[in-house]
């Protein structure tokens, strides 16, 4: 999805009632799709480097850094580095992402 790969580990389909967790791989040169999240989301960068933009504020995250995305925030990530970036992402069941176009995405690993 949007130039990234998602590998689900925890979701309602695996028995979780409250939390979802997945590994996110963002290829080099990927520009993320800005979206607004309905629930709080936490990214722990495992490898590489990402530029995370939360409500218009861009921050460079490197391995070991955590990015907190509050519920209702506008969010996007870019990988402008020459290497794949990998993050562990955790959120609540039912998270939805609203794109600038108004389209609402309900990822299968959050349902």
N, C-alpha and C positions, 0 to 999 in steps of 0.2 A: 504494500500500500504506500503510495506517494514516495517511491524510491527507497523504502525501508522494509526490513523483514521483522516480523513479530513471531516470537516463539512462546506460546502460552504454557505456564506451569501451574497456576492456581486460578480457578474460575468456578462459577456455579456448576458447570458440567463435570468438574472434578470433585465436587462435594463442598466447596466453600460457600458459605452463606453471606459473608460480609466483605471479603477481600479478593482482589484479583492481582496477579503478578505475572510479568512476562519479561523476556529478554528482548531488547530492541537492538537491531543492527542497522546502522546508518552508513551507507556507502560514501566514499569520498566524493566531494563535489555536489552532494545532495542539498537542495534548498527545501526546507520543510514547508508544509502547507499551514499557514496560520489558522488557528481555531480557538474557540472558547470552550473550556472544559466545565462540565456540570458538577464535578466532584473534585476534591483535592487529589492531587497526583504528586508522587515523589519519584524522582529519577536519581539513581546512584550510578555514576559513570564508572564503568569497569575498565575500559581501555579507550584510548584515543582522546579526541578533543571535540567538543560541540559548542556552538554558540546558542545559548538558550535565551529567548526573549520572552519575558513575562510582563504583561501590561506595558509594553514599549521600552522596557529596560533590558538591554542586552548584556549578558554575562558569559565569559568563557569558562566552561567547565572542563576539567581534566580528570583523569583516573583518580578515584577516591573522593571527588567532589559530589555534593548532593544538591539537587535543584528542587525546591519546593514550589509547586504551582497551586496557588489557592483556588478553591472552587469559584467559578465565575470569571476567572482570569483569561485574558487573551494570551495565547501561548504559541510558540513555534520554535523549532530547532533546526539549525543548519550545520552541515559538516563541510567546512571549507578546507579542511586539512587533506593531505594526500593519503591518509589511512582510514580504514573502517573504524567507526566508533561504536562501542557496545555499552549499553546501559541496562540496569535492572529497574523495572518500573512497577510501582505498587499504587493501587487506588481502591476505591470501593466498588462493589458490584453495582452495575447500572450506569456507570459513567457514559456520558454522551459528549460528542464533540460537534460544535456548530461551526461550520466554515463561514468565511466572509460572504459567500453567496447565499447563505441561509440554509444550505443543505445540512441536515443533521445525520451524523454517523454514529451508529451504535455498534462498536466493535464486538464481534462474536465472543471474544475472550473476556468480555465484561458482563455477559448475559448468562 
